[in-house]
Amino acid sequence: MQNFEVDDEKIKAIAESQATSSDTVKRMNTLYKTIADGMKLQYLAHVIRTVETQVRAALHSELFQIRCQPLAEDAKRLGLGLAQYYPNDCYIIYYHPLMDEKSLRMIIAHELGHLVVEVLLKKEDPNEGCSEPLSTIFGILSIMDKNDFYQNRASQYQHSTWQEIIAEFKLLRNESKGVANIS
Protein backbone atom coordinates (compact mmCIF):
# COMPACT_ATOMS: atom_id res chain seq x y z
CA MET A 1 0.00 0.00 0.00
CA GLN A 2 1.31 3.42 -0.95
CA ASN A 3 1.82 6.05 1.76
CA PHE A 4 0.08 9.40 1.71
CA GLU A 5 2.31 12.08 0.17
CA VAL A 6 1.97 15.84 -0.15
CA ASP A 7 3.61 17.21 -3.30
CA ASP A 8 4.80 20.75 -4.04
CA GLU A 9 1.52 21.71 -5.74
CA LYS A 10 -0.45 20.84 -2.61
CA ILE A 11 2.08 22.56 -0.34
CA LYS A 12 1.82 25.76 -2.39
CA ALA A 13 -2.00 25.64 -2.40
CA ILE A 14 -2.17 25.10 1.37
CA ALA A 15 0.31 27.93 1.99
CA GLU A 16 -1.66 30.33 -0.21
CA SER A 17 -5.00 29.41 1.36
CA GLN A 18 -3.66 30.06 4.85
CA ALA A 19 -1.53 33.12 3.98
CA THR A 20 1.68 31.49 5.11
CA SER A 21 4.92 30.28 3.55
CA SER A 22 5.56 26.99 1.80
CA ASP A 23 8.35 26.37 4.32
CA THR A 24 5.81 26.54 7.15
CA VAL A 25 3.59 23.98 5.41
CA LYS A 26 6.63 21.75 4.74
CA ARG A 27 7.58 21.86 8.44
CA MET A 28 4.02 20.97 9.45
CA ASN A 29 4.00 18.17 6.87
CA THR A 30 7.23 16.75 8.30
CA LEU A 31 5.68 16.79 11.78
CA TYR A 32 2.45 15.27 10.48
CA LYS A 33 4.41 12.41 8.88
CA THR A 34 5.79 11.43 12.31
CA ILE A 35 2.24 11.37 13.65
CA ALA A 36 0.94 9.43 10.64
CA ASP A 37 3.69 6.83 11.04
CA GLY A 38 2.44 6.25 14.59
CA MET A 39 -1.12 5.77 13.33
CA LYS A 40 -0.02 2.60 11.60
CA LEU A 41 0.40 1.06 15.06
CA GLN A 42 -3.06 2.11 16.26
CA TYR A 43 -4.88 -0.97 15.04
CA LEU A 44 -8.63 -0.85 15.69
CA ALA A 45 -8.17 2.39 17.64
CA HIS A 46 -11.88 3.33 17.50
CA VAL A 47 -12.94 -0.02 18.92
CA ILE A 48 -10.19 0.03 21.55
CA ARG A 49 -11.01 3.56 22.74
CA THR A 50 -14.74 2.85 22.88
CA VAL A 51 -14.24 -0.37 24.87
CA GLU A 52 -11.79 1.50 27.10
CA THR A 53 -14.39 4.22 27.81
CA GLN A 54 -17.07 1.67 28.65
CA VAL A 55 -14.74 -0.35 30.88
CA ARG A 56 -13.67 2.83 32.69
CA ALA A 57 -17.32 3.59 33.43
CA ALA A 58 -18.08 0.01 34.53
CA LEU A 59 -15.03 -0.09 36.82
CA HIS A 60 -15.38 3.54 37.98
CA SER A 61 -11.71 3.89 37.09
CA GLU A 62 -10.91 7.00 35.03
CA LEU A 63 -7.28 5.96 34.60
CA PHE A 64 -7.95 2.51 33.11
CA GLN A 65 -6.36 2.07 29.70
CA ILE A 66 -5.94 -0.50 26.97
CA ARG A 67 -2.53 -0.82 25.34
CA CYS A 68 -1.20 -2.91 22.48
CA GLN A 69 2.44 -3.93 22.74
CA PRO A 70 4.60 -6.01 20.44
CA LEU A 71 6.45 -9.04 21.74
CA ALA A 72 10.13 -9.52 20.97
CA GLU A 73 10.75 -10.18 17.26
CA ASP A 74 12.31 -13.54 18.11
CA ALA A 75 9.15 -14.81 19.83
CA LYS A 76 8.50 -18.36 18.71
CA ARG A 77 4.94 -18.20 17.39
CA LEU A 78 4.17 -15.68 14.67
CA GLY A 79 0.37 -15.91 15.06
CA LEU A 80 0.59 -15.34 18.80
CA GLY A 81 -1.73 -12.92 20.52
CA LEU A 82 -2.36 -12.75 24.23
CA ALA A 83 -3.45 -10.27 26.85
CA GLN A 84 -2.90 -9.49 30.50
CA TYR A 85 -5.62 -7.87 32.59
CA TYR A 86 -4.65 -5.73 35.56
CA PRO A 87 -8.05 -4.91 37.16
CA ASN A 88 -8.78 -1.20 37.57
CA ASP A 89 -5.45 -0.33 35.94
CA CYS A 90 -4.91 -1.58 32.38
CA TYR A 91 -5.32 -4.30 29.81
CA ILE A 92 -2.30 -5.05 27.64
CA ILE A 93 -2.67 -6.90 24.36
CA TYR A 94 0.59 -8.47 23.20
CA TYR A 95 1.21 -9.44 19.59
CA HIS A 96 4.06 -10.62 17.40
CA PRO A 97 5.59 -7.61 15.60
CA LEU A 98 6.09 -9.55 12.34
CA MET A 99 2.45 -10.61 12.09
CA ASP A 100 0.65 -9.35 8.97
CA GLU A 101 -1.73 -6.45 9.66
CA LYS A 102 -4.89 -8.31 8.69
CA SER A 103 -4.18 -11.11 11.18
CA LEU A 104 -3.06 -8.62 13.80
CA ARG A 105 -6.39 -6.79 13.63
CA MET A 106 -8.19 -10.11 14.16
CA ILE A 107 -5.98 -11.01 17.14
CA ILE A 108 -6.54 -7.62 18.76
CA ALA A 109 -10.31 -7.80 18.21
CA HIS A 110 -10.39 -11.28 19.79
CA GLU A 111 -8.30 -10.18 22.79
CA LEU A 112 -10.56 -7.14 23.26
CA GLY A 113 -13.44 -9.60 23.36
CA HIS A 114 -11.93 -11.22 26.46
CA LEU A 115 -11.98 -7.87 28.27
CA VAL A 116 -15.54 -7.16 27.13
CA VAL A 117 -16.68 -10.54 28.47
CA GLU A 118 -14.72 -10.17 31.73
CA VAL A 119 -15.89 -6.65 32.58
CA LEU A 120 -18.96 -5.70 30.56
CA LEU A 121 -20.70 -9.06 30.20
CA LYS A 122 -19.63 -10.60 33.52
CA LYS A 123 -23.09 -10.73 35.13
CA GLU A 124 -24.84 -11.90 31.95
CA ASP A 125 -22.23 -14.35 30.64
CA PRO A 126 -24.19 -17.09 28.83
CA ASN A 127 -21.09 -19.30 28.74
CA GLU A 128 -20.53 -19.05 32.49
CA GLY A 129 -16.87 -18.10 32.48
CA CYS A 130 -15.81 -19.73 29.21
CA SER A 131 -14.91 -16.58 27.32
CA GLU A 132 -13.32 -18.16 24.25
CA PRO A 133 -16.34 -18.38 21.95
CA LEU A 134 -17.68 -15.03 23.15
CA SER A 135 -14.39 -13.21 22.63
CA THR A 136 -14.17 -14.68 19.15
CA ILE A 137 -17.75 -13.58 18.40
CA PHE A 138 -16.86 -10.06 19.59
CA GLY A 139 -13.77 -10.16 17.32
CA ILE A 140 -15.82 -11.28 14.33
CA LEU A 141 -18.40 -8.52 14.89
CA SER A 142 -15.66 -5.89 15.30
CA ILE A 143 -13.88 -6.85 12.09
CA MET A 144 -17.16 -7.19 10.17
CA ASP A 145 -18.18 -3.68 11.31
CA LYS A 146 -14.80 -2.17 10.35
CA ASN A 147 -14.88 -3.98 7.02
CA ASP A 148 -18.39 -2.70 6.31
CA PHE A 149 -17.34 0.81 7.33
CA TYR A 150 -14.45 0.92 4.85
CA GLN A 151 -16.43 -0.74 2.07
CA ASN A 152 -19.81 0.95 2.46
CA ARG A 153 -19.89 3.88 4.89
CA ALA A 154 -16.53 5.68 4.69
CA SER A 155 -17.29 7.36 1.36
CA GLN A 156 -19.72 9.78 3.03
CA TYR A 157 -16.79 11.35 4.90
CA GLN A 158 -14.58 11.76 1.86
CA HIS A 159 -14.05 14.93 -0.12
CA SER A 160 -14.02 14.77 -3.90
CA THR A 161 -10.63 16.46 -4.27
CA TRP A 162 -7.80 17.81 -2.17
CA GLN A 163 -8.73 21.28 -3.41
CA GLU A 164 -12.19 20.90 -1.86
CA ILE A 165 -10.56 20.16 1.51
CA ILE A 166 -8.45 23.31 1.30
CA ALA A 167 -11.49 25.39 0.31
CA GLU A 168 -13.53 24.12 3.28
CA PHE A 169 -10.70 24.88 5.70
CA LYS A 170 -10.40 28.33 4.17
CA LEU A 171 -14.05 28.87 5.09
CA LEU A 172 -13.19 27.92 8.69
CA ARG A 173 -10.44 30.54 8.67
CA ASN A 174 -12.97 33.17 7.61
CA GLU A 175 -15.39 32.12 10.37
CA SER A 176 -12.67 32.60 12.98
CA LYS A 177 -12.41 36.22 11.75
CA GLY A 178 -16.15 36.73 12.22
CA VAL A 179 -16.93 36.50 8.51
CA ALA A 180 -20.11 34.56 7.77
CA ASN A 181 -19.56 31.91 5.14
CA ILE A 182 -22.28 31.23 2.66
CA SER A 183 -21.97 27.92 0.89
C-alpha positions in Angstrom: 0.0 0.0 0.0 1.3 3.4 -0.9 1.8 6.0 1.8 0.1 9.4 1.7 2.3 12.1 0.2 2.0 15.8 -0.2 3.6 17.2 -3.3 4.8 20.8 -4.0 1.5 21.7 -5.7 -0.5 20.8 -2.6 2.1 22.6 -0.3 1.8 25.8 -2.4 -2.0 25.6 -2.4 -2.2 25.1 1.4 0.3 27.9 2.0 -1.7 30.3 -0.2 -5.0 29.4 1.4 -3.7 30.1 4.8 -1.5 33.1 4.0 1.7 31.5 5.1 4.9 30.3 3.5 5.6 27.0 1.8 8.3 26.4 4.3 5.8 26.5 7.1 3.6 24.0 5.4 6.6 21.8 4.7 7.6 21.9 8.4 4.0 21.0 9.4 4.0 18.2 6.9 7.2 16.8 8.3 5.7 16.8 11.8 2.5 15.3 10.5 4.4 12.4 8.9 5.8 11.4 12.3 2.2 11.4 13.7 0.9 9.4 10.6 3.7 6.8 11.0 2.4 6.3 14.6 -1.1 5.8 13.3 0.0 2.6 11.6 0.4 1.1 15.1 -3.1 2.1 16.3 -4.9 -1.0 15.0 -8.6 -0.8 15.7 -8.2 2.4 17.6 -11.9 3.3 17.5 -12.9 0.0 18.9 -10.2 0.0 21.5 -11.0 3.6 22.7 -14.7 2.9 22.9 -14.2 -0.4 24.9 -11.8 1.5 27.1 -14.4 4.2 27.8 -17.1 1.7 28.7 -14.7 -0.4 30.9 -13.7 2.8 32.7 -17.3 3.6 33.4 -18.1 0.0 34.5 -15.0 -0.1 36.8 -15.4 3.5 38.0 -11.7 3.9 37.1 -10.9 7.0 35.0 -7.3 6.0 34.6 -7.9 2.5 33.1 -6.4 2.1 29.7 -5.9 -0.5 27.0 -2.5 -0.8 25.3 -1.2 -2.9 22.5 2.4 -3.9 22.7 4.6 -6.0 20.4 6.5 -9.0 21.7 10.1 -9.5 21.0 10.8 -10.2 17.3 12.3 -13.5 18.1 9.1 -14.8 19.8 8.5 -18.4 18.7 4.9 -18.2 17.4 4.2 -15.7 14.7 0.4 -15.9 15.1 0.6 -15.3 18.8 -1.7 -12.9 20.5 -2.4 -12.8 24.2 -3.4 -10.3 26.9 -2.9 -9.5 30.5 -5.6 -7.9 32.6 -4.6 -5.7 35.6 -8.0 -4.9 37.2 -8.8 -1.2 37.6 -5.4 -0.3 35.9 -4.9 -1.6 32.4 -5.3 -4.3 29.8 -2.3 -5.1 27.6 -2.7 -6.9 24.4 0.6 -8.5 23.2 1.2 -9.4 19.6 4.1 -10.6 17.4 5.6 -7.6 15.6 6.1 -9.5 12.3 2.4 -10.6 12.1 0.6 -9.3 9.0 -1.7 -6.5 9.7 -4.9 -8.3 8.7 -4.2 -11.1 11.2 -3.1 -8.6 13.8 -6.4 -6.8 13.6 -8.2 -10.1 14.2 -6.0 -11.0 17.1 -6.5 -7.6 18.8 -10.3 -7.8 18.2 -10.4 -11.3 19.8 -8.3 -10.2 22.8 -10.6 -7.1 23.3 -13.4 -9.6 23.4 -11.9 -11.2 26.5 -12.0 -7.9 28.3 -15.5 -7.2 27.1 -16.7 -10.5 28.5 -14.7 -10.2 31.7 -15.9 -6.7 32.6 -19.0 -5.7 30.6 -20.7 -9.1 30.2 -19.6 -10.6 33.5 -23.1 -10.7 35.1 -24.8 -11.9 31.9 -22.2 -14.3 30.6 -24.2 -17.1 28.8 -21.1 -19.3 28.7 -20.5 -19.1 32.5 -16.9 -18.1 32.5 -15.8 -19.7 29.2 -14.9 -16.6 27.3 -13.3 -18.2 24.3 -16.3 -18.4 21.9 -17.7 -15.0 23.2 -14.4 -13.2 22.6 -14.2 -14.7 19.1 -17.7 -13.6 18.4 -16.9 -10.1 19.6 -13.8 -10.2 17.3 -15.8 -11.3 14.3 -18.4 -8.5 14.9 -15.7 -5.9 15.3 -13.9 -6.9 12.1 -17.2 -7.2 10.2 -18.2 -3.7 11.3 -14.8 -2.2 10.4 -14.9 -4.0 7.0 -18.4 -2.7 6.3 -17.3 0.8 7.3 -14.4 0.9 4.9 -16.4 -0.7 2.1 -19.8 0.9 2.5 -19.9 3.9 4.9 -16.5 5.7 4.7 -17.3 7.4 1.4 -19.7 9.8 3.0 -16.8 11.4 4.9 -14.6 11.8 1.9 -14.0 14.9 -0.1 -14.0 14.8 -3.9 -10.6 16.5 -4.3 -7.8 17.8 -2.2 -8.7 21.3 -3.4 -12.2 20.9 -1.9 -10.6 20.2 1.5 -8.5 23.3 1.3 -11.5 25.4 0.3 -13.5 24.1 3.3 -10.7 24.9 5.7 -10.4 28.3 4.2 -14.0 28.9 5.1 -13.2 27.9 8.7 -10.4 30.5 8.7 -13.0 33.2 7.6 -15.4 32.1 10.4 -12.7 32.6 13.0 -12.4 36.2 11.8 -16.1 36.7 12.2 -16.9 36.5 8.5 -20.1 34.6 7.8 -19.6 31.9 5.1 -22.3 31.2 2.7 -22.0 27.9 0.9 
